[in-house]
């Protein structure tokens, strides 16, 4: 699930940058999209680890 969310996040953020924010630089769109995808991956991992800690307690 974590990887799927990451894969879906990348093109969605790319489209948001292209059409809503009107960013024309490919490098800027790449960096923003990759950062968002990595952020989703990390946040989901943190959420899962907290969820497992609560199950242990």
C-alpha positions in Angstrom: 0.0 0.0 0.0 2.8 2.4 0.9 4.5 2.0 -2.5 1.2 2.3 -4.4 0.5 5.7 -2.7 4.0 6.8 -3.6 3.5 5.8 -7.2 0.2 7.6 -7.4 1.4 10.7 -5.7 4.1 11.4 -8.2 2.0 12.0 -11.4 -0.8 13.7 -9.4 1.7 16.3 -8.1 3.3 16.6 -11.5 -0.1 17.5 -13.0 -0.9 19.9 -10.2 2.4 21.7 -10.8 1.7 21.8 -14.6 -1.9 22.9 -14.7 -2.7 24.5 -11.4 0.6 26.1 -10.5 1.6 26.7 -14.1 5.2 25.7 -13.5 7.0 25.3 -16.8 10.4 24.1 -15.6 10.7 20.3 -15.9 13.4 20.2 -13.3 11.2 22.1 -10.8 8.3 19.8 -11.4 10.5 16.8 -11.1 12.0 17.9 -7.7 8.6 18.9 -6.3 6.9 15.6 -7.4 9.7 13.5 -6.1 9.8 15.3 -2.8 6.1 14.9 -2.4 6.3 11.2 -3.3 9.1 10.6 -0.8 7.2 12.6 1.9 4.1 10.4 1.4 6.3 7.3 1.7 7.9 8.5 4.9 4.7 9.7 6.5 2.9 6.5 5.7 5.8 4.5 7.2 5.6 6.6 10.4 1.9 6.2 10.6 2.2 2.4 10.3 4.9 2.2 13.0 2.8 4.2 15.4 -0.2 2.0 14.6 1.9 -1.1 15.4 3.1 0.5 18.7 -0.4 1.1 19.8 -1.3 -2.6 19.1 1.6 -3.7 21.3 0.4 -1.6 24.2 
